[in-house]
Amino acid sequence: MPYWPRDRFLELAPAYWAQTRAYLDPTELEAELGFVTVPPALACAPEQSAAS
């Protein structure tokens, strides 16, 4: 995803994908191709908060 913040790439990892996908706009997900609005950061990604 070219619009996703670099410091939040772990949210796209398989372990967090279901939770990240739940935050995304359903209408954007239904579109074949296009922009995806980046939601607020996940609260429960421990690797991310430890790395910061």
Buried (B, 14 or more C-beta within 10 A) or exposed (E): EEEEEEEBEBBEEEEBEEEBEEEEEEEEEEEEEEEBEBEEBBEEBEEBEEEE
